[in-house]
């Protein structure tokens, strides 16, 4: 099994079933039900360690934040924090999860383009280390909240630098026509700096830039960092202000299918550190503290989803050419990425071995939507049948995190395997959980 795509502990048992961390997925499904998200704890921890190591150097002070939006539970927050990472959150729920996990507020970075007054108040009063502001309105709100709390809040200004990452349009976040950040080109970024410098309860700790997601090389970071450092030099020359921290964002990619070739984290780290050194030297600026925010790259490859096959239906799609539709017991409610981003995935028959001839297949969910597709085109053994288990690789990021109760399906359980055995990260929802918000059911 390709170690770039599957958890490194993925293996086959003597009778051909898939195991993760030495645990047969058939046992996990028997215990926790299907669909089921399974994480390899050791791989999550190792990925966190690799990022700390990759950005550790003598001449630049660095901080790695885990981007909790990829997938966050108290246990995962505890794992990555124990390995030296801070947590990047973007809602009050994510903030409370990090705090409950024992992450000190000073190691938390709060993002979001429309943070509510309640969220900002909780962050300030809770002592969150950095808040990335995204608008002039937010600066005004945050200054008032910090003044009322009697503190000076450290903030980043999120910049839009006009760089489009090589990714799906909906995942590119640094071009001009989108909701995130303050544009350097339009003057909005400079207006934000001046507003923060004039505020009595805010401190401009640094600048932030994020260019997108699922990035496989450092070229986008090079262009973005060049523009951010140019802006920092302008602040020095016009406002006598030296930027002391630079957050270059996250977005480092992972392999989903054969041929995906993400840059090794050590090489990515070296490339970004070299870019920062070069750009600062070019304009004679002191090197700032550096922050990065990997999410998918920490959690994505460590997680898989296991489904049970429900129905198998051959469909004549063109003059005798057949595609076999394999329906599973989940779908777009636990993995919306195929519908949103045309995401591709690697799939294996997980409950047994098969020597049957591969046939053109499509894995679909059980929802009443024609777009409810998990994997659009792949080849699976022709003897796949109801009751078989299929495993989808690299679903650790943005699958359970974006899950819904569409068609009133309960969301799957999430379990981890590791040295400490089996750990429930999130229990399976019940139908009672799903219906509990409806007063009509509560009345019963």
C-alpha positions as a printed NumPy array, in Angstrom:
array([[  0.   ,   0.   ,   0.   ],
       [  1.401,   3.373,  -1.019],
       [  2.854,   4.955,   2.169],
       [  2.394,   8.422,   0.681],
       [ -1.373,   7.849,   0.568],
       [ -2.186,   5.375,   3.356],
       [ -1.2  ,   5.547,   7.021],
       [  2.305,   4.165,   7.368],
       [  0.97 ,   1.391,   9.611],
       [ -1.532,   0.207,   6.978],
       [ -1.041,  -3.471,   6.209],
       [ -2.843,  -6.64 ,   5.187],
       [ -3.67 ,  -9.41 ,   7.605],
       [ -2.97 , -13.064,   6.779],
       [ -6.419, -13.365,   5.172],
       [ -6.162, -10.113,   3.255],
       [ -8.087,  -7.662,   5.446],
       [ -6.806,  -4.141,   6.058],
       [ -5.27 ,  -3.288,   9.405],
       [ -4.252,   0.088,  10.819],
       [ -1.819,   0.255,  13.707],
       [ -1.978,  -3.515,  13.932],
       [ -5.78 ,  -3.531,  14.365],
       [ -8.029,  -5.289,  11.85 ],
       [-10.614,  -2.818,  10.487],
       [-13.224,  -5.59 ,  10.614],
       [-12.825,  -5.611,  14.389],
       [-13.175,  -1.85 ,  14.553],
       [-16.352,  -1.852,  12.47 ],
       [-17.778,  -4.671,  14.585],
       [-17.117,  -2.625,  17.719],
       [-17.911,   0.911,  16.56 ],
       [-20.147,   0.517,  13.518],
       [-19.97 ,   1.739,   9.927],
       [-19.186,   4.174,   8.422],
       [-16.151,   4.691,  10.62 ],
       [-13.25 ,   7.116,  10.617],
       [-10.01 ,   5.501,  11.801],
       [ -6.873,   7.46 ,  12.741],
       [ -3.334,   6.3  ,  13.357],
       [ -2.228,   8.195,  16.471],
       [  1.472,   7.594,  15.889],
       [  1.277,   9.095,  12.404],
       [ -0.444,  12.248,  13.661],
       [  2.212,  12.676,  16.325],
       [  5.042,  11.989,  13.883],
       [  3.705,  14.514,  11.389],
       [  3.589,  17.138,  14.15 ],
       [  7.164,  16.31 ,  15.154],
       [  8.279,  16.538,  11.526],
       [  6.913,  20.077,  11.226],
       [  8.582,  21.221,  14.425],
       [ 11.853,  19.739,  13.185],
       [ 11.525,  21.138,   9.654],
       [ 11.103,  24.709,  10.908],
       [ 13.646,  24.509,  13.715],
       [ 16.717,  26.594,  12.988],
       [ 19.281,  28.708,  14.831],
       [ 18.652,  32.091,  13.242],
       [ 14.836,  32.225,  13.023],
       [ 12.43 ,  31.792,  15.907],
       [  9.528,  29.66 ,  14.655],
       [  6.075,  28.577,  15.809],
       [  3.962,  25.815,  14.251],
       [  0.192,  26.037,  14.724],
       [ -2.049,  23.089,  13.9  ],
       [ -4.961,  24.347,  11.775],
       [ -7.852,  22.899,  13.752],
       [-10.381,  23.43 ,  10.963],
       [ -8.952,  20.318,   9.262],
       [-10.29 ,  18.21 ,  12.137],
       [-10.257,  18.932,  15.837],
       [-11.16 ,  17.028,  18.964],
       [ -9.82 ,  17.441,  22.479],
       [ -7.663,  14.333,  22.021],
       [ -6.162,  15.501,  18.734],
       [ -5.504,  18.946,  20.201],
       [ -3.733,  17.272,  23.11 ],
       [ -1.64 ,  15.074,  20.8  ],
       [ -0.313,  17.904,  18.66 ],
       [  0.2  ,  20.235,  21.61 ],
       [  2.242,  17.557,  23.379],
       [  4.418,  17.456,  20.255],
       [  5.072,  21.201,  20.447],
       [  2.361,  22.753,  18.266],
       [  0.01 ,  25.604,  19.017],
       [ -3.577,  25.515,  17.735],
       [ -5.101,  27.715,  15.042],
       [ -8.864,  28.06 ,  15.6  ],
       [-11.581,  29.9  ,  13.693],
       [-14.669,  29.658,  15.891],
       [-15.667,  29.684,  19.531],
       [-16.303,  25.941,  19.343],
       [-12.771,  25.244,  18.133],
       [-11.418,  27.625,  20.771],
       [-13.269,  25.836,  23.562],
       [-12.059,  22.477,  22.264],
       [ -8.428,  23.602,  22.354],
       [ -8.793,  25.086,  25.83 ],
       [-10.552,  21.969,  27.133],
       [ -7.652,  19.894,  25.807],
       [ -5.296,  21.837,  28.049],
       [ -3.764,  24.075,  25.383],
       [ -2.713,  27.311,  27.057],
       [ -4.506,  30.26 ,  25.478],
       [ -1.204,  31.966,  24.706],
       [ -0.508,  29.143,  22.212],
       [ -3.76 ,  29.722,  20.323],
       [ -4.193,  31.779,  17.149],
       [ -7.753,  32.872,  16.302],
       [ -8.706,  33.249,  12.621],
       [-11.927,  34.074,  10.759],
       [-13.327,  36.683,   8.413],
       [-16.462,  37.347,  10.477],
       [-15.737,  36.681,  14.121],
       [-18.701,  37.603,  16.274],
       [-18.47 ,  40.032,  19.161],
       [-19.063,  37.074,  21.482],
       [-16.18 ,  35.141,  19.908],
       [-13.823,  38.099,  20.09 ],
       [-14.801,  38.753,  23.687],
       [-14.195,  35.124,  24.662],
       [-10.824,  35.149,  22.904],
       [ -9.679,  38.364,  24.565],
       [-10.923,  37.455,  28.022],
       [ -9.463,  33.958,  27.667],
       [ -6.003,  35.299,  26.873],
       [ -5.658,  34.068,  23.268],
       [ -2.134,  34.788,  22.117],
       [ -2.812,  36.117,  18.629],
       [ -5.953,  37.185,  16.757],
       [ -5.71 ,  37.557,  12.969],
       [ -7.908,  40.507,  12.025],
       [ -9.62 ,  40.485,   8.664],
       [-11.391,  43.846,   8.334],
       [-11.416,  47.438,   9.529],
       [-14.698,  46.786,  11.326],
       [-13.082,  43.968,  13.274],
       [-10.214,  46.212,  14.338],
       [-12.668,  48.701,  15.78 ],
       [-14.657,  46.   ,  17.574],
       [-11.593,  44.267,  18.923],
       [-10.054,  47.455,  20.238],
       [-13.226,  48.25 ,  22.183],
       [-13.403,  44.716,  23.59 ],
       [ -9.757,  44.788,  24.652],
       [-10.145,  48.233,  26.203],
       [-13.127,  47.042,  28.224],
       [-11.141,  44.003,  29.363],
       [ -8.237,  46.234,  30.37 ],
       [ -5.633,  44.495,  28.219],
       [ -3.631,  45.109,  25.054],
       [ -4.452,  42.367,  22.542],
       [ -1.722,  41.143,  20.176],
       [ -2.983,  40.831,  16.622],
       [ -1.94 ,  39.874,  13.113],
       [ -3.284,  41.632,  10.039],
       [ -4.294,  39.151,   7.381],
       [ -3.062,  40.38 ,   4.022],
       [ -4.311,  39.599,   0.543],
       [ -1.243,  39.513,  -1.663],
       [ -2.683,  38.632,  -5.085],
       [ -1.149,  35.159,  -5.329],
       [ -3.255,  32.227,  -6.507],
       [ -2.068,  28.84 ,  -5.306],
       [ -2.069,  25.962,  -7.792],
       [ -5.27 ,  24.474,  -6.426],
       [ -9.04 ,  24.41 ,  -6.898],
       [-10.575,  27.9  ,  -7.133],
       [-12.52 ,  27.402,  -3.911],
       [ -9.299,  26.588,  -2.047],
       [ -7.215,  29.529,  -3.31 ],
       [ -7.402,  32.259,  -0.716],
       [ -4.947,  34.993,  -1.67 ],
       [ -6.274,  36.34 ,  -4.96 ],
       [ -8.106,  39.652,  -4.807],
       [-11.739,  38.745,  -5.487],
       [-12.564,  36.727,  -2.357],
       [-13.649,  37.193,   1.228],
       [-10.392,  36.794,   3.134],
       [ -7.87 ,  39.443,   4.098],
       [ -7.012,  43.045,   3.377],
       [ -5.505,  43.875,   0.02 ],
       [ -2.037,  45.331,  -0.217],
       [ -2.75 ,  46.617,  -3.729],
       [ -5.954,  48.487,  -2.896],
       [ -4.608,  50.23 ,   0.181],
       [ -6.896,  48.359,   2.567],
       [ -3.937,  46.705,   4.268],
       [ -2.217,  50.032,   4.92 ],
       [ -5.451,  51.497,   6.273],
       [ -5.693,  48.522,   8.648],
       [ -2.124,  49.026,   9.868],
       [ -2.791,  52.686,  10.553],
       [ -6.   ,  51.823,  12.419],
       [ -4.165,  49.304,  14.618],
       [ -1.273,  51.658,  15.305],
       [ -3.761,  54.322,  16.358],
       [ -5.717,  51.931,  18.602],
       [ -5.064,  52.187,  22.317],
       [ -5.691,  48.513,  23.165],
       [ -4.192,  46.651,  20.206],
       [ -0.599,  45.732,  19.436],
       [  0.436,  44.9  ,  15.894],
       [  2.39 ,  41.706,  16.507],
       [  2.803,  40.794,  12.86 ],
       [  1.511,  40.145,   9.36 ],
       [ -0.281,  37.093,   8.035],
       [ -0.689,  35.662,   4.55 ],
       [ -2.356,  32.449,   3.383],
       [ -2.323,  31.514,  -0.291],
       [ -4.513,  28.42 ,  -0.404],
       [ -4.618,  24.698,   0.23 ],
       [ -3.243,  21.445,  -1.168],
       [  0.004,  23.156,  -2.247],
       [  2.785,  20.897,  -3.542],
       [  5.71 ,  23.309,  -3.882],
       [  7.125,  26.479,  -2.377],
       [  6.792,  28.77 ,  -5.404],
       [  3.562,  30.36 ,  -4.197],
       [  5.11 ,  31.025,  -0.796],
       [  8.063,  32.692,  -2.511],
       [  5.899,  35.186,  -4.4  ],
       [  3.632,  35.835,  -1.424],
       [  6.525,  36.326,   0.989],
       [  8.208,  38.711,  -1.461],
       [  5.08 ,  40.895,  -1.446],
       [  4.581,  40.72 ,   2.316],
       [  8.206,  41.681,   2.99 ],
       [  7.907,  44.53 ,   0.479],
       [  4.915,  45.714,   2.489],
       [  6.867,  45.333,   5.73 ],
       [  9.661,  47.469,   4.284],
       [  7.086,  50.095,   3.34 ],
       [  5.846,  50.143,   6.948],
       [  9.384,  50.687,   8.151],
       [  9.971,  53.561,   5.735],
       [  6.609,  55.318,   6.142],
       [  5.615,  54.536,   9.739],
       [  8.929,  53.659,  11.399],
       [  7.4  ,  50.309,  12.302],
       [  9.379,  47.046,  12.234],
       [  7.352,  43.884,  11.709],
       [  8.42 ,  41.388,  14.358],
       [  6.337,  38.352,  13.331],
       [  5.378,  36.825,   9.984],
       [  2.811,  34.056,   9.558],
       [  3.023,  32.509,   6.094],
       [ -0.098,  30.384,   6.603],
       [ -0.502,  26.735,   5.764],
       [ -1.954,  24.794,   2.866],
       [  0.792,  22.204,   2.453],
       [ -0.658,  19.318,   0.454],
       [ -0.828,  15.543,   0.796],
       [ -1.09 ,  12.659,  -1.652],
       [ -4.615,  11.396,  -2.374],
       [ -4.014,   9.305,  -5.489],
       [ -1.071,   7.784,  -7.331],
       [  0.996,  10.503,  -8.975],
       [  0.369,  13.159,  -6.323],
       [  3.823,  14.371,  -5.325],
       [  3.775,  16.751,  -2.342],
       [  7.067,  18.271,  -1.285],
       [  8.635,  16.559,   1.703],
       [  8.103,  18.637,   4.86 ],
       [ 11.837,  19.006,   5.505],
       [ 12.365,  20.387,   2.009],
       [  9.283,  22.608,   2.264],
       [ 10.481,  23.969,   5.596],
       [ 13.964,  24.69 ,   4.285],
       [ 12.567,  26.378,   1.196],
       [ 10.278,  28.683,   3.211],
       [ 13.011,  29.557,   5.719],
       [ 15.406,  30.365,   2.867],
       [ 12.769,  32.536,   1.194],
       [ 12.255,  34.554,   4.388],
       [ 16.018,  35.026,   4.849],
       [ 16.519,  36.105,   1.241],
       [ 13.608,  38.534,   1.157],
       [ 14.522,  40.195,   4.461],
       [ 18.147,  40.585,   3.382],
       [ 17.022,  42.116,   0.088],
       [ 15.277,  45.029,   1.837],
       [ 17.577,  45.118,   4.874],
       [ 14.923,  44.085,   7.408],
       [ 15.621,  42.049,  10.529],
       [ 14.264,  38.511,  10.189],
       [ 10.933,  38.288,  12.027],
       [  9.654,  35.387,  14.061],
       [  8.018,  32.923,  11.68 ],
       [  4.747,  31.031,  12.054],
       [  3.194,  28.329,   9.857],
       [ -0.231,  26.65 ,  10.048],
       [ -0.311,  23.091,   8.653],
       [ -3.616,  21.267,   9.046],
       [ -4.208,  18.722,   6.29 ],
       [ -0.483,  17.889,   6.277],
       [ -0.688,  16.86 ,   9.943],
       [ -3.954,  14.931,   9.994],
       [ -4.976,  14.084,   6.431],
       [ -2.946,  10.973,   5.64 ],
       [ -3.356,   9.584,   9.153],
       [ -7.098,   9.018,   8.705],
       [ -9.182,   6.647,   6.607],
       [-12.912,   6.019,   6.258],
       [-14.336,   2.507,   6.286],
       [-17.733,   1.899,   4.65 ],
       [-19.938,  -1.147,   4.242],
       [-21.223,  -1.927,   0.757],
       [-25.017,  -1.948,   0.536],
       [-25.9  ,  -2.441,  -3.126],
       [-23.998,  -3.15 ,  -6.339],
       [-25.584,  -2.093,  -9.638],
       [-24.058,  -2.446, -13.129],
       [-25.113,   0.402, -15.433],
       [-24.713,   0.413, -19.224],
       [-23.211,   3.863, -19.835],
       [-22.324,   3.723, -23.532],
       [-22.956,   0.998, -26.131],
       [-22.188,  -1.899, -23.863],
       [-19.615,  -0.185, -21.671],
       [-20.582,  -0.826, -18.079],
       [-19.866,   1.121, -14.93 ],
       [-20.693,  -0.595, -11.657],
       [-22.252,   1.644,  -9.043],
       [-21.212,   0.522,  -5.571],
       [-23.373,   2.135,  -2.894],
       [-22.007,   2.512,   0.63 ],
       [-23.631,   3.407,   3.939],
       [-22.324,   6.958,   4.05 ],
       [-21.576,   9.505,   1.347],
       [-21.702,  13.257,   1.033],
       [-22.764,  13.648,   4.677],
       [-19.345,  12.381,   5.806],
       [-17.276,  13.406,   2.778],
       [-18.492,  16.47 ,   0.891],
       [-15.114,  17.13 ,  -0.74 ],
       [-15.842,  15.198,  -3.922],
       [-18.978,  17.276,  -4.515],
       [-17.31 ,  20.565,  -3.557],
       [-13.844,  20.224,  -5.058],
       [-13.963,  17.248,  -7.45 ],
       [-11.64 ,  15.59 ,  -4.944],
       [-10.106,  12.243,  -5.862],
       [ -9.404,   9.368,  -3.498],
       [ -7.737,   5.972,  -3.356],
       [ -9.891,   3.013,  -2.308],
       [ -9.155,  -0.568,  -1.274],
       [-11.319,  -3.577,  -0.568],
       [-10.734,  -3.746,   3.179],
       [-12.493,  -6.859,   4.492],
       [-10.766,  -9.534,   2.399],
       [ -8.427, -10.24 ,  -0.468],
       [ -9.688, -10.66 ,  -4.011],
       [ -8.14 , -11.907,  -7.222],
       [-11.193, -11.016,  -9.314],
       [-10.734,  -8.957, -12.451],
       [-10.936,  -5.177, -11.798],
       [-13.926,  -3.403, -13.303],
       [-14.838,   0.238, -13.837],
       [-16.64 ,   1.368, -10.696],
       [-18.098,   4.405,  -9.005],
       [-18.54 ,   4.587,  -5.234],
       [-21.676,   6.474,  -4.297],
       [-23.438,   7.265,  -1.051],
       [-26.975,   6.651,   0.16 ],
       [-28.268,  10.217,  -0.046],
       [-31.024,  11.398,  -2.368],
       [-28.637,  13.396,  -4.561],
       [-27.171,  12.446,  -7.921],
       [-24.02 ,  14.274,  -6.838],
       [-23.6  ,  12.017,  -3.806],
       [-20.354,  10.513,  -5.069],
       [-17.447,   9.419,  -2.9  ],
       [-15.089,   8.35 ,  -5.702],
       [-16.078,   9.114,  -9.262],
       [-13.997,   6.655, -11.286],
       [-11.847,   3.748, -10.161],
       [-11.345,   0.048, -10.718],
       [-12.355,  -2.413,  -8.01 ],
       [-12.571,  -6.219,  -8.037],
       [-15.595,  -7.485,  -9.935],
       [-16.68 ,  -9.615,  -6.979],
       [-17.283,  -6.697,  -4.579],
       [-20.597,  -7.528,  -2.946],
       [-23.016,  -6.292,  -0.273],
       [-21.452,  -6.632,   3.17 ],
       [-17.891,  -6.024,   1.964],
       [-15.928,  -3.218,   3.584],
       [-14.237,  -0.524,   1.506],
       [-11.559,   1.796,   2.886],
       [-10.997,   5.297,   1.506],
       [ -7.541,   6.708,   2.179],
       [ -6.483,  10.197,   3.261],
       [ -9.815,  11.284,   4.713],
       [ -8.388,  12.631,   7.96 ],
       [ -8.772,  16.275,   6.957],
       [-11.982,  18.125,   6.064],
       [-14.228,  15.025,   5.966],
       [-15.566,  14.453,   9.473],
       [-14.893,  18.148,  10.133],
       [-17.329,  19.117,   7.355],
       [-19.82 ,  16.321,   8.005],
       [-23.55 ,  17.001,   8.135],
       [-26.807,  15.28 ,   9.043],
       [-28.207,  15.525,   5.534],
       [-31.224,  13.212,   5.156],
       [-31.061,  12.944,   8.963],
       [-28.132,  10.533,   8.925],
       [-26.203,  10.364,  12.203],
       [-22.553,  11.269,  11.786],
       [-19.968,   8.452,  12.043],
       [-17.814,   7.63 ,  15.024],
       [-14.114,   8.484,  14.971],
       [-11.609,   6.163,  16.62 ],
       [ -7.836,   6.131,  16.899],
       [ -5.449,   3.231,  17.21 ],
       [ -2.08 ,   3.576,  18.864],
       [  0.204,   2.431,  21.63 ],
       [ -2.522,   3.097,  24.171],
       [ -4.957,   0.875,  22.264],
       [ -8.245,   2.052,  20.801],
       [ -9.452,   5.542,  21.628],
       [-12.824,   7.047,  20.779],
       [-12.214,  10.568,  19.471],
       [-15.899,  11.189,  18.722],
       [-18.682,   8.74 ,  19.501],
       [-21.172,   7.797,  16.837],
       [-24.254,   9.983,  16.753],
       [-27.56 ,   8.293,  17.369],
       [-30.867,   9.039,  15.718],
       [-31.927,  10.482,  19.079],
       [-29.022,  12.953,  18.85 ],
       [-30.052,  13.99 ,  15.35 ],
       [-33.725,  14.476,  16.205],
       [-33.21 ,  16.026,  19.639],
       [-33.438,  19.616,  18.364],
       [-36.957,  19.097,  17.029],
       [-39.482,  20.132,  19.735],
       [-41.918,  17.657,  18.241],
       [-39.709,  14.799,  19.398],
       [-38.868,  16.414,  22.722],
       [-42.592,  16.573,  23.499],
       [-42.681,  12.767,  23.472]])
